[in-house]
Amino acid sequence: MKISNKLKVAVFPVAGMGTRFLPATKASPKEMLPIVDKPLIQYAVEEAIEAGIDTLIFITNKNKISIQNHFDKAYELEEELVRKKRDKELLLIQNIIPSNVKCIYIRQHQALGLGHAVLCAEKTVGNNPFAVILADDMILSSGSGCLKQMVERYEELNSSIIAVEKVKKNLLNEYGIINGIKNNNNDDWTLLDIIEKPDNDKAPSDMGVVGRYILNPSIFDLLKNTEKGSGGEIQLTDAIAKQIKKEKVYAYEFKGKRFDCGNKLGFLQATIEYGLTHNGVSKDLKKYLKTLDLD
């Protein structure tokens, strides 16, 4: 069956427990933690929609119902806002998801890793390319969002692409690290290998994988035959390493600034920097930051 190169589907693995943010995530998913005035997952969804995605697949668990509620219609709230003539707020909640975009929720019954979460989407994705977006990785771009940049490159290459950025040498063992040949355009690499969390002194480069992927559907058969790897989980990077041996896979250095909102410092950094670009609070936030004695 021929593979279309039109990317219309994005997978959001959101079944993780968020233990690094306890007790805040005891009853609320980490993906619903707000950066200024929107939850993490909404930023990820908006990035996907900007890139032309019209089908959103959330790989979830029984404790993540608030994510589904967030993207569903809130009849009682809307009626209340209409009654109080709060038109601005009404518009905000009515336009979270455009009418042409479909949300699908799939339960991951066992926490077996990112690779397993992606595999859960196989039947719904079918024989089509798809994106994977990790909401923990927020990427602030002055122009097109990270995924849109990658989609434009995918349409030229028609091959799987993973997003990468330069990583500090003492942190290489926290990332999937690529080995590849840099292409003439200076933004991407033809991959030779990818290694999940190598020792810092054995890493093949200083370019680490971040939470944006565009994958051809051949990845599903490879995931089915991928053994548990780092952390005792089925790692997506291990399956991509197999894919590299069978077909061309590229790494793309995106334009933008990434924040690792999976940890507290990255979350706070994102809150400040997104706040500084927010029309409603940026001026007052700048004034406040100038008053702080940071010594």
N, C-alpha and C positions, 0 to 999 in steps of 0.2 A: 504493500500500500504506500502511495506517495505521501511524503511529509510536506505539509504546507509550511511556508516560511513566515506566515502571518502569525504574530504572537498575540494571542487574545486571552490567555489564561495565566493567572498567577496563583501560586500556592503559598499560604501563610502558615508555617508551623507554629502553633500557639498553645501546645499542650503542656509546656514545661511548668514546673512548680514555682519558679521564682523565689527559691529559698534565700537568695542573697539579699532580698528586700523584706524579709520577715522583721517585724510582725505586720508591715503594711500589706503584704500579699497573703496573709492568713485567710482572708475571706474575699479578696479582690484580686483578679489576675494582674500580673506585672504589666501585661500589655495595655491595661486600662489606667496605669499610672499617668497623670497628666503632665505634659510639658507645656507650660503657660496655660492654655485653655482647651487643649485637645489631648486625648489619650495617645500613647505611643502608636497603637495599632491604626489610628486614623491617619497619622502622618504617612505610614507605610501604604495604606490603601490609596491615599491621594496621589502618592508617587506612582503607583501602578496605573491608576486611571489616567494620569497625565501622559503615560507612555502608550495609551491606546488599549489597555486591558479592559475587557468587558465581562469576564467571569472570574470571580474571586472564590478560591477554595480555602477554607479555614480548617486546618487539622487540629482538632480541639479535644478536650476531655470533659468529664461530667461537671467539673468545677468552673467552667469557662462560659456559663450561660450569659453572663453580663456582656460578653463580646457580641454575641448574637443579638441581644437586646439593644445594644448601642446602634447597630446597623439596621434594626427593624423600625417600623413605624411606631410612634408613641402617640396613640390616639388621644388619651386623656390629657397628656401634657400639651399637645397641639391645641386641643379645645380650650384649655386654660389660658394659653397664650393668646388665642384669638379673642377670648372674652375680655382679657386685660389689655387688648390692643398692643401687644408686645411684638410688633411686626418684625423687628430686627432679629430677635431671638427665634421667632418662628421660622424665619428664612434659614437661619443657621442649622436648625435640626432637620428641616425638610430637605436640605440639599447635601447631607452627608454622603449619600449614595445617589448618583444620577439614575433616572428611571430606566436607562438602557443597560445598567450594570446588574448582574445577577450574583447573589451570594449563595454559596453551597457550604454546608458544615458536615465534616466527616469526623467521627469519633476515633481517636487513637486509643485502643483499649489497654495497651501496654507501653510503658515509657522505654522504648528500645533504641532511642537515638534519632538524630536528624535524618539519617538515611531511611530509617523505617517510617518516619513521619511522611517523607516525600513519597515513599512507596504506597502509602495509604491512598494517595490521590490517583493511582494508575488508571483505574476504571473510568474515572471522571475525565481525566486528561485525554485518554485515548492515544491515538497515534499523531499527536500534535506537539510542537515545541511549547515550552511553558517556562514561566519565571518562578523563582523561589525568592521570597523576600523575608528576611528576619527582622522583625520590628525592633529588636534590641539595638540594631545598627541604624541610627538616624544619620542621614546625610544632608547637610545644608549646602545647597548649590545656589549660586547667584543667577545662573541661567537655567538650562534644562536639568531636570532631576536625573539622578544617577541611572535609573532604569531606562529612561527615555534615551539617554546617551548610548546605553548598551543595545537597545532595540535598533537604533540607527546603524550601529556596527553589525549587529546580527543580520540585518537585512542585506548587508554587503557580503558577509562571509558564509551565511547559512550553516553555521557550526556553533556548538555550545560555547558559551562565554561565561567566565567568572570574573567578578570584580576583585581587584587587588589594590593594596596601598603599601607604601614603604613602612616597615615596622622597625622599632628600636631593637638593637641587637640583643639586649637582655630580655626581650619579650617574645622572641621568635618561637620559643617552646609553647606558646599559648595559641598559636595559629596554625592553619594549614599553610605551608610554604611552597611556592612554586619553583620549578626548575624549567627554564625555557629559553627560547631565542627571541630577543627583542626585534620587533619588526620596524621597518623604515619610518613608519608614521610616528614612532616614539610613544604611542599610547597603549600598544598591546604587544603581547608575546604569543608565539606559537609554543604550546606547552610540550615539554618532554616528560614531565613527571610532576606530581604533587604529593607532599608528605605531611601527614597530620601530626602536628606538635612534635617536631624533631628537637633533639638536643640543640641548644643555642650554638654550640661549636661544630655541629654537623649539618646545619641547615644549608640547602643548596643556593639560597639567595636571601635577600632581606625584604622580599615582596610577599605579603601575607594576604590570604583570602578573607574578604569581608562578606557580609550577609546579603549579597545580590548575585543571583545566578540566572542564566538563560540556558536551558538544557534541552537537547533533542531527546525524543522519547526512548531512544536506545538505552538510556540510563536505567530504565526500569528493570530490564532483564539482568543488567549488571548488579543492581541493588539486591535482586533476589538471590544472587550467588556471592554476596559479600559477607564475609564472616565478621563477627564482632571485633572491633579494633580498640582504639584508645578509649579508656573509661569503661570498657566492657559493653560498648554500644555499637550499633551499625552506623558507621561514619559515611556521610555523603562524599567526603573527599576521597575515601578509599575507592568508591565506585567510580568517581571521576578519573582517578588514576588508571583504572582499568579501561575507561572510555578513551583515554589518551592513546592507549596502545592500539586501538581499533580504528580511530578516526581523528580528524583534526579537532583540537579543543584550544581555545584561546583564553588569555587573561587580559583584562582591560583595566587600565589605570584611569579611573574616573576623575572628573573635575568637580571638586567639592570637598567639604570638611566633614569627616565622620566622627560621631560620638558613640562610644560604647555605653549605651544605656542599660546594659546588663550588670553594671556595677555602679555603686553610689556616686563616685567621683564623676564618671562620665555622664550620669544622669543630671547631676548638678551643673556640669559644664554646659550641657545641652540646654538646660532651663535658662541659664544666663544668656547664652548666645542667641537662642531663639527669641528670648525676651527683648534683646537688643535690636531685633529686626521686626518686632511686632508693633504695628501702628498704634495700638491702644496703650501700650505701656513703655515703649522704648525711651521716650524723652525722660520720663520720671525715673526709670531704672538707671539711666546714665547718670542723672543727677545724684541718685542715692549712692551708686557705686563710688562716685567721686568723694563722698563724705566719709567713706570707710578708711580707717587707719589700719592698713594691712601689714604694718611692721610689728 
